[in-house]
Amino acid sequence: MKDIINILREFNEERDWDQFHSPENLAKSISIEAGELLECFQWDKNYNNDAVCEELADVLTYCIMLADKLDVSIEEIVLNKLEKSKKKYPVEKARGVSTKYDKL
């Protein structure tokens, strides 16, 4: 992950784009790119895997950049959230169902 972060930093520094990458702007970009990812699946169950991968890469890139800007560890925040989700969705209640935790 550190290699990817460093590559993204270098890419943005070369273009002087960091000035545009406030946490607010990065969060907006995540949402915009997530919409474009969703568009790949609009109207039809058939989708272009290459297009999906490109949009997914955009979403992940902005997520990585936001985590970097906030100086948080992606691994740490994901694992912390997973621990919380395990408590909200115990296996014995959540297995095989998509019910929200407060309705289990």
N, C-alpha and C positions, 0 to 999 in steps of 0.2 A: 504494500500500500504506500509506503514511503516513496518508492520510485515513481508511482503515478502522481503523487502529490508534488514531488519535485519537478516532474515533467510539465504538469499543469502550471506550476508557478513560473517556470522558465518561459513557457508559451505565452503566458499573460504579461510577464515582464518585458519580453521582446516587443510586444505590441503596445505597451503602456496602457493595458486595459484594467489593471488593478484599481485604478481610480473610479471605475464604474461598478466595482464589485462590493458594494456595501451589503451587509447581511439582508437588508430589505430587498435590494435588487436581485440578489441571488435567490432568495425565497420566491420572488415573483417569477424568475426564470425557471425555477423548478416546476412551478405550477403551469406555466406556459408550455414547457416541454412535455409535461405529463399529459396535457391536453392533446398535443401532437401525437404522442404515443397512443392515446386512446383513439384518436382519429384513424389510426391504422386498422382498427377493428370495427369501424363504423359501417353499418349496413350489411355486412357480409361476414360469414364465418371464415371465409378464405382470406388470408392476409399474406402480405409480402414479408417474409422473414428478414430480409436485408433491411427493409424500411423500419421494421420493428426494432431490430438491433441498433440501427442508427439513432432512433429516438430514445431508446433505452439508454444508450451511451450518453446522450445529451442530458437526460435526467440524472444519471449517476455522476456525470462530470460536475454538474451544478451542486449536487448534494455533497460531493467531496470538497468542492471549493468552499461551500458554506461551512462545513465542519472545520476546514482549515482556517477560515476567517475567524470563526468563533474559538479557535484554539482548543478544540475538543477531539478526543480520540474516537474515531468511527467505531472501532472494535469495542471500546468501553461503553459507549452510549447504546450500541445495539445489544450488547450482552446485558446491560442494566435493564433495558426495556424488556428483553426476553424474560428475565427473572420476574419482573412485574406481571407480565402476561401469563406466566406459568401459574401465578397465584390467582389471577382473575379467571383463568380458564383451566381449572384442574382437569386432568385426563378423565377422571371418572364422570365428570359432568359434561365435558366439551367434546369428547371423542365422537367424530362422525356427524356433528351438528354445527350449524353456522349461527346459532343463537348468540346474541350479544351477551356479554358477561353478566349484566345486571338482570337478565331474564332467565339465566340458567337455574 
